[in-house]
Amino acid sequence: MSARIFKPTKTAMQSGRANTKNWRLEFRADTARHPDPLMGWTSLADTQSQVRLDFDTREEAVAYAEKHGIDAQVFEPRERKMKLRAYADNFAYNRVL
C-alpha cells in the first residue's frame, strides 16, 4: 500500500487560499481502473484510493504513515511568487501593455 503526502493547491474555482493550509495523505490505487459491465462507468475494486486524511503538519502525516506501515512519498509545495501591485498601476502613464 503506497500513498503520497502533499499540500493541496487552491482550486480554479476559488480566489482565496482556503483548504491549502493542511497536509494531505492520499492512497494510490494498486490496481487499474476497469469499466463496469452494466453501466460502463470506470471503477476500482480498491476502496483505499478513496481515503484522504488531512493533518496540520507534514511531520504528523509522515509519523502516521510510519506508524501504520504505509510507504509514503512526500511532495514539497512550491512557494508562490507574488507580485504586489496597486489598482492605480492599471492607469499609470508609463504602463507597458
Sequence and secondary structure as in RCSB ss.txt:
>XXXX:A:sequence
MSARIFKPTKTAMQSGRANTKNWRLEFRADTARHPDPLMGWTSLADTQSQVRLDFDTREEAVAYAEKHGIDAQVF
EPRERKMKLRAYADNFAYNRVL
>XXXX:A:secstr
 EEEEE     TT SS TT SSEEEEE  SS  EE TTT  EE S GGGG EEEESSHHHHHHHHHHTT EEEE 
           GGGGG TT   
